[in-house]
Amino acid sequence: MKRLRRIIRPAIVPALAVLSAFLVGSVFMFITDIENLKSFPQDPTGTIVAGVFNIGEAYYALIIGAFGDPSKIFAAIGSNDPKVIAAAIRPITETLVAATPLIFTGLAVAIAFRSGVFNIGVEGQFIMGAMGATVAVLALRDLPSPVLLVAAIGLGTLTGAAWGFIPGFLKARTGAHEVITTIMLNYVAAQLVLFGLRSDFLRQPGNDAPISKVLSTIVRVPLIFDLPAIRLHYGFIIALIVAVLVSWFIFKTTKGFELRAAGFNLHAARYAGMSAGGSIILAMAISGGLAGLGGSFEVLGTAGQMTNDLSAGFGFNAIALALLAGNRPMGIVIAALLFGALRTGGGLMQVKTGIPLDLLVFIQALVIMFVAAPVLVRSIYRMNPRPLDEGSPV
Amino acid sequence: MTAAAPTMLPVVNEMGEADRRALRSARIRGAVIAALGLLCFGAASGTMDVNATFSFWLVTQGGEAFTVATSVGVLWILAGVASGVIGLTQLWKGPAFPWRRSLVILVPLYIAAIVAALLNGKVANMTNVFAGTLEYAVPVSLGAFAGILSERSGMLNIAIEGKFLIGACAAAISASIALTITGNAGLALAVGVCTAMLAGVMVGFLLAWLGIKHKVDQIIAGVVVNIGAIGITNFLFLRVLGKNTWLNTPPTIDRIKLPILSEIPVIGPVLFSGTPYLYFTLAFMLFLTYMLFRTRWGLRLRASGEKPSAAGTVGIDVIRIRYRSMIMAGAIAGLAGSYLSLASAGSFQMGMSAGKGFIALAAVIFGAWNPIGAFGAALVFGFSDAIQSLLSILGVDVPPQLLNSVPYIVTIIVVAGVVGRVRGPAAAGQPYDQG
């Protein structure tokens, strides 16, 4: 019983937060349903019923889009037709595909938070990592596939780590506030990507748009299922493994302990002999590396080529994730699945009901707000992400 | 400090670690500046016959122009001479030399030389550049004032960007509604501005409430507001404004030309024929400086930010001051947002603030938490943006992304203290426990 409680307890507040956020989001959906509201003067009850019905329709589309249509799933059971099976599992695999980069970026933010640094630059580190991987593939294209893949991912990770190193170094050496430097570097990274994509080396020939040459013909991350239109690749599995590794690193190694100590109280850590500046730089570099890793997998596994909107808001999503999960790696995986479901389902919701995806962005912000308020009251203020609950944090 | 030495120059073996570091960085600085001067002379030798022409509208845009024409080489020589003089003075005088003030001379000379070199003979209309600078600087400095107000009282305000967006959206929608209902443009504009300020006030209050009452980490709260603002304004734009464009057509604000002042040659068209926002910004800058540093109210505010415990002991209501300053900051930021949609662009577009809220934060730091300094910083950022527009309009072959990155890179340099480390309010960001 105690074991169960240990798992459920930390999930209560986030669950309530998500619920409350959705309630507020529903209200917004209702009051912006202008066509429906136009009939309010004549038929108030009808309007409200219709509005609620519309909201229900939207959420139904959301769930189906994220997890699957029951009718299609029924048809797939027992069927041998790959197309039917593919249609049934497509939603859930798309959710997992969407969750993969979120796991990486969420881990990146969490490890930084735990070390006392706010890494708002995950977005920039992500696309820099993707750029690094792209450049590597195009420059080393003659290497055998497995080697090329590993090299590209490695280079992407290093690029992301370098992009995270910069604000970490600036903070350690000059005290520059990492919130501003990381955000600025996000914008610079976006410009760099645009610039790179317009160069002849990267750009798709015969096309003026900022898209790179197609990479998937050269090398790509292997798919898990060989079914038509199913995009799930091994990046998801790697993400799960990385989450376990990060969890082990943070909680079971000396270096991880040093980082956490720096996060709790930088002065005390320094007094205990740990290098404060070193912790900051290491944390930011690891954080950037994780984000870059995510970017590499995204460009080599999901997208197949580098575009300038590859990241599409992962940065802020990652912050929401990390906060929702209390900076716990395993919680991040769950939260990433949730957000991935929202994104995939939201796409269908937008198609079916016309409600823009951005409402979900707004709901995410509300989720963070609800999570952050009561929880952080309990903890020591400033950089402490979460007090240690009874027992091991997982 | 150690026993006061009567000499001006520090005796080396009596210096502490900090003094030694200051002397060393002063020497490096002097050497670097002098070396740059030599480079300038090198650049000058090759460009003596390239034209550099700067034109200014005399009184009205498109009217008579007043031109200054020299050669690029001359500009390089000027920069080189200045560098040499300043560099050598720095080397001679040591850390006591106020080198930051010398930047006021150095930087413009260098910029003039570099821009002229890039233009390579084309004529540059500087009036447009300066006007563009001011236009960029208005929202940024208003945002900076908001940031100064809140941070000086002890509250970190990262959410300026979000307030910009919300203010812009609120202003556009409410002004459009008012215009449709009343048909009176002036009234609609007033409604738009007030709604924007009100929205900013609400957001400011929310941030204060979260940070003070619930002790939510202020950076997280700020990030939340920014995310929420992007989400809700994008959502509104796509869901509501896309189909109902009548909700996004506010009246535009005309420029107001001050009667006599705008007739002053060269300066007039730049400084005195702007939107009302410009005049408000200038006036508010002076007003805020006065209030912050010359009144009791300002003193109490600053005390709340520096040492709230001491302030509380003397009977200052730190909590109330922080609430009030966040609310005021929200109003100003909302006002800046309304500028973006009503004056600058003419309607609301998704993400139209483009990071200006964060640049405003950089302006706060660059300007040492001082309204006048922040305005100066905003001018610097605005100028780099305006130069980028100029170069791209004139077809100079510099990749636009490079120029676009300049404000962001400058921000990083500033924040990293290359231009010198400034100290912010000591208690900024720390929740205050009224004991």
Interface residues (C-beta under 8 A of the other chain):
Chain A: F28 T32 I34 F118 I120 L170 T174 G175 A176 H177 V179 I180 T181 I183 M184 L185 Y187 V188 Q191 L192 L194 F195 R198 F316 I319 A320 L323 G354 I355 P356 D358 L359 L360 V361 F362 I363 Q364 A365 L366 I368 M369 A372 A373 P374 L376 V377 Y381 R382 M383
Chain B: I158 L210 H214 K215 V216 D217 I219 I220 A221 V223 V224 V225 N226 I227 G228 I230 G231 I232 N234 F235 L236 L238 R239 V240 K243 N244 G355 F358 L361 A362 I365 P399 Q401 L402 N404 S405 Y408 I409 T411 I412 V415 A416 G417 V418 R421 G429 Q430 P431
